[in-house]
Amino acid sequence: MSKTFATRAAVAAGSLALAATGVLTGAGAASAGSSGQQISYTDHYSRGYRHSIEIYGFNQNGEESLGCFNINSGGTTNISGWWWRGDVTIKAYNSYNCQNGYQWGEHFSVPYSQSGDWHPITGY
C-alpha cells in the first residue's frame, strides 16, 4: 500500500467518524434561555380527556421540527429536551401518541431568548 493511499484512507476514516458523531449527538441544546425555550404545557381541559399534544415549529437552530408528547391530562407537562422559538402550533388529542381524536389547536409565539429555559403555554 502506498503512503498516499494510506493517508487518504486515514483521512476518510477520520471524516466518517466525525460525521457519525454529529448524527448521533443531534442538534444540541440551546444554552439557558437563549436561542429557544423548552415548553411547559398546562392542559386546562377536564382531567382524563386529553392525553397528547403535537408541537410543530422551529427549533433552536431554525430547523422545522415536529414532535408528539404524551401529557399529564388536566395538569402541567414539561416538554424537556426540545427547544422551540418563534411561531409554534400546538394540537391536542384525546388519545395517546397523537394517533386520533384531534380536539384543539392554536398558534403560540415562543421567544428566542428570556431569563429562564421554560416558556409556559396553556391549552383549553
C-alpha positions as a printed NumPy array, in Angstrom:
array([[  0.   ,   0.   ,   0.   ],
       [  1.412,   3.358,  -0.955],
       [  1.839,   6.165,   1.552],
       [ -0.595,   8.373,  -0.389],
       [ -3.327,   5.718,  -0.356],
       [ -2.798,   5.066,   3.379],
       [ -3.026,   8.794,   4.12 ],
       [ -6.242,   9.133,   2.102],
       [ -7.751,   6.111,   3.84 ],
       [ -6.897,   7.523,   7.275],
       [ -8.394,  10.931,   6.415],
       [-11.554,   9.289,   5.053],
       [-11.944,   7.146,   8.186],
       [-11.498,  10.193,  10.42 ],
       [-14.035,  12.199,   8.43 ],
       [-16.544,   9.359,   8.621],
       [-16.092,   9.118,  12.403],
       [-16.682,  12.865,  12.827],
       [-19.774,  12.766,  10.621],
       [-21.198,   9.829,  12.583],
       [-20.609,  11.681,  15.852],
       [-22.566,  14.675,  14.559],
       [-25.504,  12.477,  13.533],
       [-25.571,  10.661,  16.878],
       [-25.387,  13.782,  19.047],
       [-28.09 ,  15.693,  17.157],
       [-28.571,  19.431,  17.07 ],
       [-27.66 ,  20.017,  20.708],
       [-29.42 ,  22.107,  23.315],
       [-29.726,  25.841,  23.475],
       [-27.997,  27.478,  26.419],
       [-30.172,  28.768,  29.241],
       [-32.894,  30.969,  27.825],
       [-31.079,  31.835,  24.586],
       [-31.93 ,  30.77 ,  21.048],
       [-35.133,  28.988,  22.052],
       [-37.142,  27.738,  25.013],
       [-38.48 ,  24.475,  26.345],
       [-42.277,  24.402,  26.639],
       [-44.165,  23.922,  29.897],
       [-47.652,  22.932,  28.717],
       [-50.674,  23.224,  31.026],
       [-53.863,  21.446,  29.975],
       [-56.924,  23.265,  31.351],
       [-59.453,  20.841,  29.939],
       [-61.143,  18.149,  32.045],
       [-58.751,  15.626,  33.577],
       [-58.727,  12.338,  31.673],
       [-59.836,  13.8  ,  28.348],
       [-56.682,  14.968,  26.535],
       [-53.665,  12.685,  26.53 ],
       [-51.156,  14.014,  23.981],
       [-50.071,  17.14 ,  22.123],
       [-48.319,  17.674,  18.823],
       [-45.946,  20.624,  18.547],
       [-44.827,  21.955,  15.168],
       [-42.441,  24.864,  14.729],
       [-38.778,  25.77 ,  14.605],
       [-36.038,  24.541,  16.926],
       [-33.083,  26.462,  18.381],
       [-31.207,  26.084,  15.068],
       [-34.073,  27.429,  12.938],
       [-34.919,  23.943,  11.61 ],
       [-38.518,  22.754,  11.223],
       [-39.425,  20.303,  13.975],
       [-42.454,  18.173,  14.789],
       [-42.936,  16.191,  17.975],
       [-45.703,  14.294,  19.731],
       [-45.732,  14.229,  23.539],
       [-47.988,  12.406,  25.979],
       [-49.183,  14.845,  28.63 ],
       [-50.452,  14.991,  32.187],
       [-54.159,  15.269,  31.377],
       [-55.647,  18.247,  33.207],
       [-52.223,  19.216,  34.58 ],
       [-48.81 ,  20.561,  33.555],
       [-46.204,  18.735,  31.481],
       [-42.662,  19.998,  30.894],
       [-41.511,  19.113,  27.372],
       [-37.816,  18.763,  28.165],
       [-35.041,  18.283,  25.646],
       [-36.923,  20.039,  22.835],
       [-36.141,  23.727,  22.261],
       [-38.557,  25.941,  20.308],
       [-38.578,  29.518,  19.074],
       [-40.872,  31.784,  17.089],
       [-44.311,  30.643,  15.922],
       [-45.332,  27.144,  17.048],
       [-48.58 ,  25.264,  16.511],
       [-49.884,  23.003,  19.257],
       [-52.63 ,  20.45 ,  18.641],
       [-54.23 ,  18.491,  21.491],
       [-55.524,  14.919,  21.105],
       [-57.845,  12.839,  23.261],
       [-55.64 ,   9.794,  22.57 ],
       [-52.068,   8.898,  23.451],
       [-49.268,   9.337,  20.876],
       [-51.306,  11.815,  18.754],
       [-52.99 ,   8.904,  16.977],
       [-56.556,  10.176,  16.541],
       [-59.148,  12.331,  18.215],
       [-57.707,  15.757,  17.344],
       [-59.628,  18.199,  19.552],
       [-57.966,  21.58 ,  19.672],
       [-55.179,  23.593,  18.053],
       [-53.679,  27.044,  18.309],
       [-50.623,  29.108,  17.344],
       [-48.282,  30.451,  20.027],
       [-45.227,  32.663,  19.98 ],
       [-42.158,  31.368,  21.819],
       [-39.462,  33.984,  22.5  ],
       [-35.97 ,  33.49 ,  21.093],
       [-34.495,  34.437,  24.451],
       [-35.664,  35.051,  28.015],
       [-34.247,  34.793,  31.538],
       [-35.183,  31.107,  32.033],
       [-35.452,  27.921,  29.986],
       [-39.219,  27.28 ,  30.261],
       [-41.94 ,  29.06 ,  28.337],
       [-45.463,  28.468,  29.732],
       [-48.27 ,  27.625,  27.315],
       [-51.855,  26.906,  28.358],
       [-54.227,  24.814,  26.28 ],
       [-58.011,  24.883,  26.632]])
